[in-house]
Amino acid sequence: QVQLVESGGGLVQAGGSLRLSCTASGRTFSNYVMGWFRQAPGKERDFVAAITWGGRSTTNQDSVKGRFTISRDNNKNTVYLQMNNLTPEDTAVYSCAARRGYGLGLSSSDYDYWGQGTQVTVSS
């Protein structure tokens, strides 16, 4: 079992920045691919970004291109999502997830463990 706890969400004005953190416990963190997803009210959960244990990463180019960056610190068992130039359309609950295996997972069904999520609200 892997337990994931997100932090760093909150209310920010459009154009601002936030950094989300997700800390894992329970198993060897570096064995897992980590991902971030988000779900806005009334919408499906969308892929945001993912990163392998070695640092290879990808982001959703359609929605967050050039604004969001995923990173991880295996020594701290933590994955980060740096979000810049936020817009009201980024308002959602952001959740981190862990995936066994080696490939970057782009679908929520690719992931085995989930955190509770943290709310991000961007005001206009």
DSSP file with accessible surface (Angstrom, degrees, kcal/mol):
  #  RESIDUE AA STRUCTURE BP1 BP2  ACC     N-H-->O    O-->H-N    N-H-->O    O-->H-N    TCO  KAPPA ALPHA  PHI   PSI    X-CA   Y-CA   Z-CA
    1    1 A Q              0   0  130      0, 0.0     2,-0.4     0, 0.0   112,-0.1   0.000 360.0 360.0 360.0 145.0    0.0    0.0    0.0
    2    2 A V        -     0   0   13     24,-0.1     2,-0.5   110,-0.1    24,-0.2  -0.995 360.0-153.9-124.9 129.7    1.0    3.6   -0.7
    3    3 A Q  E     -A   25   0A  91     22,-3.0    22,-2.0    -2,-0.4     2,-0.4  -0.901  11.3-165.4-104.4 133.2   -0.5    6.5    1.1
    4    4 A L  E     -A   24   0A  11     -2,-0.5   112,-0.5   110,-0.4     2,-0.5  -0.967   6.9-173.9-122.5 132.4   -0.5    9.8   -0.7
    5    5 A V  E     -A   23   0A  96     18,-2.0    18,-2.5    -2,-0.4     2,-0.2  -0.978   9.4-157.4-130.0 119.1   -1.1   13.2    0.9
    6    6 A E  E     +A   22   0A  19     -2,-0.5     2,-0.3    16,-0.2    16,-0.2  -0.616  16.8 166.7 -91.6 154.1   -1.4   16.4   -1.1
    7    7 A S  E     +A   21   0A  60     14,-2.3    14,-2.8    -2,-0.2   111,-0.1  -0.959  41.1  68.7-153.9 167.1   -0.9   19.9    0.1
    8    8 A G        +     0   0   36     -2,-0.3    11,-0.3     1,-0.3    14,-0.1   0.365  62.1 131.2 103.8  -5.3   -0.4   23.4   -1.3
    9    9 A G        +     0   0   28     12,-0.1     2,-0.3     9,-0.1    -1,-0.3  -0.187  23.4 115.9 -72.1 173.1   -3.8   24.1   -2.7
   10   10 A G  E     -d  120   0B  30    109,-0.9   111,-2.8   108,-0.1     2,-0.5  -0.987  62.3 -45.5 161.1-164.6   -5.7   27.3   -2.1
   11   11 A L  E     +d  121   0B 128     -2,-0.3     2,-0.3   109,-0.2   111,-0.2  -0.869  53.7 166.0-103.5 130.7   -7.2   30.5   -3.5
   12   12 A V  E     -d  122   0B  25    109,-2.5   111,-2.5    -2,-0.5     2,-0.2  -0.981  34.1-111.9-142.4 151.5   -5.1   32.5   -5.9
   13   13 A Q  E >   -d  123   0B 146     -2,-0.3     3,-2.3   109,-0.2    73,-0.2  -0.490  50.3 -81.9 -80.4 154.9   -5.8   35.3   -8.4
   14   14 A A  T 3  S+     0   0   50    109,-2.5    73,-0.2     1,-0.3    -1,-0.1  -0.270 119.8  30.0 -55.3 137.6   -5.5   34.8  -12.1
   15   15 A G  T 3  S+     0   0   45     71,-3.5    70,-0.6     1,-0.3    -1,-0.3   0.266  99.5 115.0  92.0 -10.8   -1.9   35.1  -13.2
   16   16 A G    <   -     0   0   22     -3,-2.3    70,-2.4    70,-0.2     2,-0.3  -0.123  57.3-124.5 -84.5-175.4   -0.7   33.8   -9.9
   17   17 A S        -     0   0   60     67,-0.2     2,-0.3    68,-0.2    67,-0.2  -0.927  19.4-178.2-132.6 153.7    1.2   30.7   -9.0
   18   18 A L  E     - B   0  83A  33     65,-2.2    65,-3.3    -2,-0.3     2,-0.5  -0.980  15.7-147.2-143.6 152.3    0.9   27.7   -6.6
   19   19 A R  E     - B   0  82A 130     -2,-0.3     2,-0.3   -11,-0.3    63,-0.2  -0.978  15.1-158.1-122.2 118.4    3.1   24.7   -5.9
   20   20 A L  E     - B   0  81A   0     61,-2.7    61,-2.3    -2,-0.5     2,-0.4  -0.695   6.3-161.2 -90.6 146.0    1.3   21.5   -5.0
   21   21 A S  E     -AB   7  80A  20    -14,-2.8   -14,-2.3    -2,-0.3     2,-0.4  -0.942   8.6-168.2-124.6 149.3    3.1   18.8   -3.1
   22   22 A a  E     -AB   6  79A   0     57,-2.0    57,-2.3    -2,-0.4     2,-0.5  -0.948   8.5-163.6-138.1 116.2    2.3   15.1   -2.7
   23   23 A T  E     -AB   5  78A  63    -18,-2.5   -18,-2.0    -2,-0.4     2,-0.3  -0.865   7.7-155.0-106.1 132.7    4.1   13.1   -0.1
   24   24 A A  E     +A    4   0A   6     53,-2.9     2,-0.3    -2,-0.5   -20,-0.2  -0.776  14.5 173.3-107.3 150.7    4.1    9.3   -0.2
   25   25 A S  E     +A    3   0A  58    -22,-2.0   -22,-3.0    -2,-0.3     3,-0.1  -0.966  49.7  52.1-146.7 158.5    4.5    6.8    2.5
   26   26 A G  S    S+     0   0   54     -2,-0.3     2,-0.3   -24,-0.2   -24,-0.1  -0.087 102.3  33.1 111.3 -37.9    4.2    3.0    2.8
   27   27 A R  S    S-     0   0  147    -24,-0.1     2,-0.7     0, 0.0    -1,-0.1  -0.886 103.6 -63.2-141.0 174.9    6.4    1.7    0.0
   28   28 A T    >   -     0   0   80     -2,-0.3     3,-1.7     1,-0.2     4,-0.2  -0.497  45.3-156.9 -67.2 109.8    9.6    2.6   -1.8
   29   29 A F  G >  S+     0   0    5     -2,-0.7     3,-2.0     1,-0.3    -1,-0.2   0.856  86.0  62.7 -58.8 -38.5    8.6    5.9   -3.5
   30   30 A S  G 3  S+     0   0   40      1,-0.3    -1,-0.3    44,-0.2    23,-0.1   0.642  91.3  68.2 -69.8 -10.0   11.2    5.7   -6.2
   31   31 A N  G <  S+     0   0   99     -3,-1.7    70,-0.6    22,-0.1     2,-0.4   0.592  92.5  77.5 -79.4  -8.6    9.5    2.5   -7.6
   32   32 A Y  E <  S-E  100   0B  15     -3,-2.0     2,-0.4    -4,-0.2    68,-0.2  -0.821  73.0-133.9-113.5 141.4    6.5    4.4   -8.7
   33   33 A V  E     -E   99   0B   0     66,-2.7    66,-2.9    -2,-0.4     2,-0.4  -0.706  33.0-148.1 -77.1 136.4    5.5    6.6  -11.5
   34   34 A M  E     -EF  98  51B   1     17,-2.5    17,-2.7    -2,-0.4     2,-0.3  -0.900  17.4-177.5-114.3 142.5    3.7    9.6  -10.1
   35   35 A G  E     -EF  97  50B   0     62,-2.6    62,-2.3    -2,-0.4     2,-0.4  -0.918  19.2-143.1-136.1 158.8    1.0   11.6  -11.7
   36   36 A W  E     +EF  96  49B   0     13,-3.1    12,-2.7    -2,-0.3    13,-1.7  -0.988  21.9 175.5-119.5 136.6   -1.2   14.6  -11.2
   37   37 A F  E     -EF  95  47B   2     58,-2.9    58,-2.7    -2,-0.4     2,-0.3  -0.885  11.0-155.6-130.1 162.5   -4.9   14.8  -12.3
   38   38 A R  E     -EF  94  46B  27      8,-2.4     8,-3.5    -2,-0.3     2,-0.4  -0.989   5.1-163.2-141.8 152.1   -7.5   17.4  -11.8
   39   39 A Q  E     -E   93   0B  90     54,-2.0    54,-2.4    -2,-0.3     6,-0.2  -0.958   7.0-160.1-138.7 117.4  -11.3   17.4  -11.7
   40   40 A A    >   -     0   0   23      4,-0.5     3,-2.3    -2,-0.4    52,-0.1  -0.572  45.6 -75.9 -88.3 157.8  -13.4   20.5  -12.1
   41   41 A P  T 3  S+     0   0  113      0, 0.0    -1,-0.1     0, 0.0     3,-0.1  -0.272 118.4   5.8 -56.2 129.9  -17.1   20.5  -10.9
   42   42 A G  T 3  S+     0   0   91      1,-0.2     2,-0.3    -3,-0.1    -2,-0.0   0.524 114.1 100.1  77.0   6.0  -19.3   18.6  -13.3
   43   43 A K  S <  S-     0   0  143     -3,-2.3    -1,-0.2     1,-0.1     2,-0.1  -0.789  75.6 -99.8-122.3 164.9  -16.4   17.5  -15.4
   44   44 A E        -     0   0  160     -2,-0.3    -4,-0.5     1,-0.1     2,-0.3  -0.388  48.3 -90.7 -76.1 161.2  -14.4   14.3  -15.8
   45   45 A R        -     0   0   93     -6,-0.2     2,-0.4    -2,-0.1    -6,-0.2  -0.552  48.4-156.1 -74.1 132.1  -11.0   13.9  -14.2
   46   46 A D  E     -F   38   0B  75     -8,-3.5    -8,-2.4    -2,-0.3     2,-0.2  -0.865  17.3-112.1-115.2 145.9   -8.2   15.0  -16.5
   47   47 A F  E     +F   37   0B  24     -2,-0.4   -10,-0.2    59,-0.2     3,-0.1  -0.498  34.3 170.6 -69.9 137.6   -4.6   14.1  -16.8
   48   48 A V  E     -     0   0B   0    -12,-2.7    12,-2.7     1,-0.4     2,-0.3   0.738  56.6 -29.7-113.2 -53.5   -2.2   17.0  -15.9
   49   49 A A  E     -FG  36  59B   0    -13,-1.7   -13,-3.1    10,-0.3    -1,-0.4  -0.989  47.4-161.8-164.3 159.0    1.3   15.6  -15.7
   50   50 A A  E     -FG  35  58B   0      8,-2.3     8,-2.1    -2,-0.3     2,-0.3  -0.985   3.6-166.8-147.8 156.4    3.3   12.5  -14.8
   51   51 A I  E     -FG  34  57B   6    -17,-2.7   -17,-2.5    -2,-0.3     6,-0.2  -0.997  15.0-134.9-148.5 137.1    6.9   11.7  -14.0
   52   52 A T    >   -     0   0   11      4,-2.9     3,-1.5    -2,-0.3   -19,-0.1  -0.341  38.0 -99.6 -82.3 172.1    9.0    8.5  -13.8
   53   53 A W  T 3  S+     0   0  142      1,-0.3    21,-0.1   -23,-0.1    -1,-0.1   0.825 124.7  52.4 -62.4 -29.1   11.3    7.6  -10.9
   54   54 A G  T 3  S-     0   0   57      2,-0.1    -1,-0.3   -24,-0.0     3,-0.1   0.497 124.4-100.1 -87.7  -2.4   14.2    8.8  -13.1
   55   55 A G  S <  S+     0   0   38     -3,-1.5     2,-0.3     1,-0.3    -2,-0.1   0.446  71.5 144.2 102.5  -0.8   12.7   12.2  -13.8
   56   56 A R        +     0   0  145     -5,-0.0    -4,-2.9     1,-0.0    -1,-0.3  -0.599  31.0 176.7 -71.7 133.5   11.3   11.6  -17.3
   57   57 A S  E     -G   51   0B  62     -2,-0.3     2,-0.3    -6,-0.2    -6,-0.2  -0.877  25.9-168.6-139.5 164.7    8.1   13.6  -17.5
   58   58 A T  E     -G   50   0B  49     -8,-2.1    -8,-2.3    -2,-0.3     2,-0.3  -0.982   8.2-159.9-148.6 153.3    5.2   14.7  -19.6
   59   59 A T  E     -G   49   0B  23     -2,-0.3     2,-1.0   -10,-0.2   -10,-0.3  -0.905  38.8 -91.0-130.2 162.9    2.4   17.2  -19.2
   60   60 A N     >  -     0   0   38    -12,-2.7     4,-2.4    -2,-0.3     5,-0.4  -0.628  39.5-165.5 -73.1 103.9   -1.0   17.7  -20.8
   61   61 A Q  H  > S+     0   0   98     -2,-1.0     4,-0.6     1,-0.2    -1,-0.2   0.796  79.4  58.0 -67.7 -27.3    0.0   20.0  -23.7
   62   62 A D  H  4 S+     0   0  160      1,-0.1    -1,-0.2     2,-0.1    -2,-0.1   0.899 120.7  20.7 -70.7 -38.9   -3.5   21.1  -24.5
   63   63 A S  H  4 S+     0   0   38     -3,-0.4    -2,-0.2   -15,-0.1    -1,-0.1   0.774 136.0  21.5-106.3 -28.1   -4.4   22.5  -21.1
   64   64 A V  H >X S+     0   0    0     -4,-2.4     3,-2.5   -16,-0.1     4,-1.8   0.272  74.2 153.9-128.4  12.8   -1.2   23.3  -19.2
   65   65 A K  T 3< S-     0   0  140     -4,-0.6    -4,-0.1    -5,-0.4     4,-0.1  -0.153  77.6  -2.9 -51.0 127.2    1.5   23.6  -21.8
   66   66 A G  T 34 S+     0   0   79      2,-0.3    -1,-0.3     1,-0.1     3,-0.1   0.378 125.5  71.8  75.1  -3.7    4.3   25.9  -20.7
   67   67 A R  T <4 S+     0   0   39     -3,-2.5    17,-2.0     1,-0.2     2,-0.4   0.740  87.9  54.1-112.8 -33.2    2.6   26.8  -17.4
   68   68 A F  E  <  -C   83   0A   6     -4,-1.8     2,-0.4    15,-0.2    -2,-0.3  -0.863  58.3-172.2-110.4 143.5    2.8   23.6  -15.2
   69   69 A T  E     -C   82   0A  81     13,-2.4    13,-3.1    -2,-0.4     2,-0.4  -0.998   8.8-153.9-134.8 130.5    5.9   21.7  -14.3
   70   70 A I  E     +C   81   0A   7     -2,-0.4     2,-0.3    11,-0.2    11,-0.2  -0.813  23.1 159.7-101.8 142.7    6.1   18.3  -12.5
   71   71 A S  E     -C   80   0A  53      9,-1.8     9,-3.3    -2,-0.4     2,-0.3  -0.948  19.2-151.7-150.1 169.1    9.1   17.3  -10.5
   72   72 A R  E     -C   79   0A  33     -2,-0.3     2,-0.5     7,-0.3     7,-0.2  -0.996  12.4-153.4-147.5 152.2   10.0   14.9   -7.7
   73   73 A D  E > > -C   78   0A  48      5,-3.2     5,-1.9    -2,-0.3     3,-1.0  -0.931   9.3-170.3-124.2 101.7   12.4   14.4   -4.9
   74   74 A N  T 3 5S+     0   0   50     -2,-0.5     3,-0.5     1,-0.3   -44,-0.2   0.787  85.9  60.1 -66.5 -25.9   12.9   10.8   -4.2
   75   75 A N  T 3 5S+     0   0  157      1,-0.2    -1,-0.3    -3,-0.1   -46,-0.0   0.788 113.3  37.6 -69.9 -26.8   14.8   11.5   -1.0
   76   76 A K  T < 5S-     0   0  131     -3,-1.0    -1,-0.2     2,-0.2    -2,-0.2   0.333 105.2-126.5-103.7   3.6   11.8   13.3    0.4
   77   77 A N  T   5 +     0   0   59     -3,-0.5   -53,-2.9    -4,-0.5     2,-0.4   0.864  68.5 129.8  53.3  39.7    9.2   10.9   -1.1
   78   78 A T  E   < -BC  23  73A  10     -5,-1.9    -5,-3.2   -55,-0.2     2,-0.4  -0.967  45.8-163.0-133.4 139.4    7.5   13.9   -2.7
   79   79 A V  E     -BC  22  72A   0    -57,-2.3   -57,-2.0    -2,-0.4     2,-0.3  -0.928  17.9-155.9-116.5 144.4    6.3   14.9   -6.1
   80   80 A Y  E     -BC  21  71A  28     -9,-3.3    -9,-1.8    -2,-0.4     2,-0.4  -0.863  14.6-159.3-120.6 154.6    5.6   18.6   -6.9
   81   81 A L  E     -BC  20  70A   0    -61,-2.3   -61,-2.7    -2,-0.3     2,-0.6  -0.928  12.0-161.1-132.4 105.5    3.4   20.4   -9.4
   82   82 A Q  E     -BC  19  69A  63    -13,-3.1   -13,-2.4    -2,-0.4     2,-0.5  -0.808  10.3-167.6 -86.3 123.0    4.5   24.0  -10.0
   83   83 A M  E     +BC  18  68A   0    -65,-3.3   -65,-2.2    -2,-0.6     2,-0.3  -0.957   8.3 178.0-119.7 118.2    1.6   25.9  -11.5
   84   84 A N        +     0   0   61    -17,-2.0   -67,-0.2    -2,-0.5   -68,-0.1  -0.792  59.3  18.8-116.9 160.3    2.3   29.3  -13.1
   85   85 A N  S    S-     0   0   95    -70,-0.6    -1,-0.2    -2,-0.3   -68,-0.2   0.915  83.1-162.2  49.4  51.3    0.1   31.9  -14.8
   86   86 A L        -     0   0    1    -70,-2.4   -71,-3.5    -3,-0.2   -70,-0.2  -0.297   9.2-164.1 -67.9 147.0   -3.1   30.3  -13.4
   87   87 A T    >   -     0   0   41    -73,-0.2     3,-2.4   -72,-0.1     4,-0.2  -0.849  37.5-103.1-123.9 162.6   -6.4   31.0  -15.0
   88   88 A P  G >  S+     0   0   46      0, 0.0     3,-1.7     0, 0.0    34,-0.3   0.801 118.9  67.8 -56.8 -26.0  -10.0   30.4  -13.7
   89   89 A E  G 3  S+     0   0  145      1,-0.3   -49,-0.0   -49,-0.0    -3,-0.0   0.628  89.0  65.3 -69.3 -12.9  -10.1   27.4  -16.0
   90   90 A D  G <  S+     0   0    1     -3,-2.4    -1,-0.3     2,-0.0     2,-0.2   0.513  72.0 121.7 -85.0  -5.1   -7.5   25.8  -13.8
   91   91 A T    <   +     0   0   33     -3,-1.7     2,-0.3    -4,-0.2    30,-0.2  -0.426  41.1 107.0 -62.0 124.3   -9.9   25.7  -10.8
   92   92 A A  E    S- H   0 120B   1     28,-2.0    28,-2.7    -2,-0.2     2,-0.6  -0.970  75.7 -80.2-177.4 170.6  -10.3   22.1   -9.8
   93   93 A V  E     -EH  39 119B  52    -54,-2.4   -54,-2.0    -2,-0.3     2,-0.5  -0.872  46.8-150.8 -89.3 124.6   -9.5   19.4   -7.2
   94   94 A Y  E     -EH  38 118B   0     24,-3.0    24,-2.4    -2,-0.6     2,-0.4  -0.868  15.7-175.4-102.9 129.4   -6.0   18.3   -7.9
   95   95 A S  E     -E   37   0B  12    -58,-2.7   -58,-2.9    -2,-0.5     2,-0.3  -0.950  15.4-144.2-125.1 142.5   -5.0   14.7   -7.0
   96   96 A a  E     -E   36   0B   0     -2,-0.4    19,-2.3   -60,-0.2     2,-0.3  -0.718  19.6-170.3-100.3 157.8   -1.8   12.9   -7.1
   97   97 A A  E     -EI  35 114B   0    -62,-2.3   -62,-2.6    -2,-0.3     2,-0.4  -0.977  14.7-139.1-146.2 154.5   -1.5    9.2   -8.0
   98   98 A A  E     -EI  34 113B   0     15,-2.3    14,-2.4    -2,-0.3    15,-1.8  -0.947  14.8-166.0-121.4 140.4    1.0    6.5   -8.0
   99   99 A R  E     -E   33   0B  53    -66,-2.9   -66,-2.7    -2,-0.4     2,-0.2  -0.987  16.1-136.2-129.4 128.4    1.5    3.8  -10.6
  100  100 A R  E    S+E   32   0B 129     -2,-0.4     2,-0.2   -68,-0.2     3,-0.1  -0.552  70.1  43.0 -74.8 145.0    3.5    0.6  -10.5
  101  101 A G  S    S-     0   0   34    -70,-0.6   -68,-0.2    -2,-0.2    -2,-0.1  -0.649  89.3 -82.7 115.3-170.6    5.5    0.0  -13.6
  102  102 A Y  S    S+     0   0  189     -2,-0.2    -1,-0.1   -50,-0.1     2,-0.1   0.694  86.0  88.4-114.4 -25.4    7.7    2.0  -15.9
  103  103 A G  S    S-     0   0   30     -3,-0.1     2,-0.5     1,-0.1   -70,-0.1  -0.445  81.3-106.2 -82.7 150.1    5.6    3.8  -18.5
  104  104 A L        -     0   0   36     -2,-0.1     2,-0.4   -54,-0.1    -1,-0.1  -0.625  37.1-139.7 -70.4 122.3    4.2    7.2  -18.0
  105  105 A G        +     0   0    1     -2,-0.5   -56,-0.1     1,-0.1    -1,-0.0  -0.730  25.0 178.0 -89.8 130.1    0.5    6.8  -17.4
  106  106 A L        +     0   0  100     -2,-0.4     2,-0.4   -59,-0.1   -59,-0.2   0.471  63.3  66.2-106.8  -6.0   -1.9    9.3  -19.1
  107  107 A S  S >  S-     0   0   53      1,-0.1     3,-1.9   -61,-0.1     4,-0.3  -0.902  80.0-127.4-118.7 147.5   -5.1    7.8  -17.9
  108  108 A S  G >  S+     0   0   41     -2,-0.4     3,-1.6     1,-0.3    -1,-0.1   0.833 109.6  64.6 -61.7 -27.4   -6.5    7.6  -14.4
  109  109 A S  G 3  S+     0   0   97      1,-0.3    -1,-0.3     3,-0.0    -4,-0.0   0.645  90.0  67.4 -70.8 -12.1   -7.0    3.9  -14.9
  110  110 A D  G <  S+     0   0   55     -3,-1.9     2,-0.3   -11,-0.0    -1,-0.3   0.602  89.2  84.1 -78.0 -12.8   -3.3    3.5  -15.2
  111  111 A Y    <   -     0   0   13     -3,-1.6   -12,-0.2    -4,-0.3     3,-0.1  -0.714  54.3-167.9-106.0 146.6   -2.8    4.4  -11.5
  112  112 A D  S    S+     0   0   67    -14,-2.4     2,-0.4    -2,-0.3   -13,-0.2   0.707  71.5  37.2-101.5 -29.3   -3.0    2.2   -8.5
  113  113 A Y  E     -I   98   0B  32    -15,-1.8   -15,-2.3  -112,-0.1     2,-0.3  -0.979  62.9-168.0-132.1 146.3   -3.1    4.6   -5.5
  114  114 A W  E     -I   97   0B  70     -2,-0.4  -110,-0.4   -17,-0.2   -17,-0.2  -0.961  14.7-135.3-135.1 147.0   -4.7    8.0   -5.1
  115  115 A G        -     0   0   11    -19,-2.3  -110,-0.2    -2,-0.3     3,-0.1  -0.352  35.4-105.3 -85.9 177.9   -4.5   10.9   -2.6
  116  116 A Q        -     0   0  179   -112,-0.5  -111,-0.1     1,-0.2   -21,-0.1   0.710  61.0-121.6 -79.1 -22.3   -7.6   12.7   -1.3
  117  117 A G        -     0   0   22    -21,-0.1     2,-0.4   -24,-0.0   -22,-0.2  -0.012  12.8-118.7  99.2 155.4   -7.0   15.8   -3.4
  118  118 A T  E     - H   0  94B  23    -24,-2.4   -24,-3.0  -111,-0.1     2,-0.3  -0.999  25.7-119.1-135.0 136.9   -6.4   19.4   -2.8
  119  119 A Q  E     - H   0  93B  88     -2,-0.4  -109,-0.9   -26,-0.2     2,-0.5  -0.597  23.7-170.9 -80.6 132.2   -8.7   22.3   -3.9
  120  120 A V  E     -dH  10  92B   0    -28,-2.7   -28,-2.0    -2,-0.3     2,-0.5  -0.991   5.3-176.6-119.5 123.8   -7.2   24.9   -6.2
  121  121 A T  E     -d   11   0B  53   -111,-2.8  -109,-2.5    -2,-0.5     2,-0.6  -0.987   6.8-166.0-124.6 125.5   -9.4   27.9   -6.9
  122  122 A V  E     -d   12   0B   6     -2,-0.5     2,-0.3   -34,-0.3  -109,-0.2  -0.951  10.0-153.8-114.2 119.8   -8.4   30.7   -9.3
  123  123 A S  E      d   13   0B  42   -111,-2.5  -109,-2.5    -2,-0.6    -2,-0.0  -0.663 360.0 360.0 -94.1 149.0  -10.3   33.9   -9.1
  124  124 A S              0   0  140     -2,-0.3    -1,-0.1  -111,-0.2   -37,-0.0  -0.336 360.0 360.0 -88.2 360.0  -10.6   36.3  -12.1
